[in-house]
């Protein structure tokens, strides 16, 4: 799921390229067709993943849109010691996997706040992101082990 900043950036790109709502919804549906949670006939930018967001932004760049905000979004991995964008997207994907698509950025933020004392994945340090990825992988595996044990007994 996309955070509100990226959703707003897509709408800014839509307005600056003079794209109609119908065309925008068709683009979101096209680029988001493989995203979990995307409902046919009801395209939503909130349901896009980071890969679909990047593909949409490249499409808008092809239409002449130049974003200064996109550079700001990507600057988080330029801070010394900060988590990389790849780590952040991995944490977000693992959270969706753990919550079976029901978790959103808000619930991820709450978990990160309780566990790592940061309110968002983008504030994780490189080391914290590694720990979060390890923890989420363990959380995902834990129910599977329990299910297997119950089925064998």
C-alpha positions in Angstrom: 0.0 0.0 0.0 1.2 3.4 -0.9 1.7 6.1 1.8 -0.4 9.3 1.4 2.6 11.4 0.2 3.1 9.1 -2.9 -0.7 9.1 -3.5 -0.7 12.9 -3.6 2.3 12.9 -5.8 0.5 10.8 -8.4 -2.5 13.2 -8.3 -0.1 16.2 -8.8 1.4 14.4 -11.8 -2.2 13.8 -13.1 -3.1 17.5 -12.8 0.2 18.8 -14.3 -0.1 16.5 -17.3 -3.8 17.5 -17.8 -4.9 13.9 -17.6 -8.6 13.2 -17.1 -9.8 11.2 -14.1 -11.0 8.4 -16.5 -7.5 8.1 -18.1 -5.8 8.3 -14.7 -8.0 5.5 -13.3 -7.3 3.3 -16.3 -3.5 3.9 -15.8 -3.8 3.0 -12.1 -5.7 -0.2 -13.0 -3.2 -1.1 -15.7 -0.1 -0.5 -13.6 -1.7 -1.9 -10.4 -3.2 -5.0 -11.8 -0.7 -7.3 -10.0 -0.9 -5.4 -6.7 -2.6 -7.3 -3.8 -5.8 -5.7 -2.8 -6.6 -4.1 -6.1 -10.2 -4.6 -6.9 -11.3 -4.8 -10.6 -13.3 -1.8 -11.6 -12.2 0.2 -8.6 -8.6 1.3 -9.1 -7.1 3.0 -6.1 -3.7 4.6 -5.7 -3.6 3.4 -2.1 -3.5 -0.2 -3.2 -0.4 0.3 -5.4 3.0 -1.1 -4.3 6.2 0.8 -4.8 7.0 -1.0 -8.1 3.7 0.1 -9.6 4.3 3.6 -8.2 7.7 3.8 -9.9 6.2 2.5 -13.2 3.5 5.1 -13.1 6.0 7.9 -12.3 8.1 6.8 -15.3 4.9 7.0 -17.4 4.2 10.5 -16.2 7.8 11.5 -16.8 7.3 10.3 -20.4 4.4 12.7 -20.6 6.7 15.6 -19.5 6.1 15.6 -15.7 9.2 16.6 -13.7 8.9 15.9 -10.0 11.1 17.5 -7.4 9.2 15.6 -4.7 10.2 12.2 -6.1 13.9 13.2 -5.4 12.9 14.1 -1.9 11.2 10.7 -1.4 14.3 8.9 -2.6 16.7 11.1 -0.5 15.9 9.0 2.6 18.5 6.4 1.5 21.2 9.1 1.1 21.3 9.8 4.8 24.3 8.2 6.4 23.1 5.1 8.3 19.6 5.2 7.0 17.7 2.2 5.7 17.8 1.8 2.0 14.6 2.1 -0.2 14.9 -1.6 -0.9 14.9 -2.4 2.9 11.9 0.0 3.4 9.9 -1.7 0.6 10.9 -5.1 2.0 9.6 -4.2 5.5 6.3 -2.9 3.9 5.9 -6.0 1.8 6.6 -8.3 4.7 4.1 -6.4 6.9 1.5 -6.9 4.2 2.3 -10.6 4.1 2.2 -10.9 7.9 -1.1 -9.1 8.1 -2.5 -11.0 5.0 -3.1 -7.8 3.2 -5.2 -6.3 6.1 -2.3 -4.2 7.5 -1.8 -0.6 6.4 1.0 1.9 6.8 -0.7 3.1 10.0 -0.6 -0.4 11.7 3.0 -0.9 10.5 3.8 2.5 12.0 2.3 1.4 15.3 4.3 -1.9 15.3 7.5 0.0 14.4 6.8 2.5 17.2 6.4 -0.2 19.8 9.3 -2.3 18.6 11.9 0.2 17.3 10.7 3.6 18.6 10.2 5.0 15.1 6.9 6.0 13.6 7.5 5.0 10.0 9.8 2.6 8.0 11.5 5.5 6.4 12.9 6.5 9.8 14.6 3.2 10.4 18.4 3.0 10.5 20.1 0.4 8.3 20.6 -1.9 11.3 17.0 -1.4 12.5 15.7 -2.3 9.1 17.7 -5.5 9.1 16.3 -6.4 12.5 12.7 -5.5 11.4 13.1 -7.7 8.3 14.4 -10.6 10.4 11.6 -10.1 13.0 8.9 -10.0 10.3 10.2 -13.1 8.6 10.1 -14.9 12.0 6.6 -13.6 12.6 5.4 -14.9 9.2 7.0 -18.3 9.8 5.7 -18.7 13.3 2.0 -19.4 12.5 3.1 -21.9 9.8 5.1 -23.9 12.3 2.2 -23.9 14.7 -0.2 -25.1 12.0 2.1 -27.9 10.9 2.5 -29.1 14.5 -1.3 -29.1 15.1 -1.9 -31.0 11.9 0.7 -33.7 12.7 -0.6 -34.2 16.3 
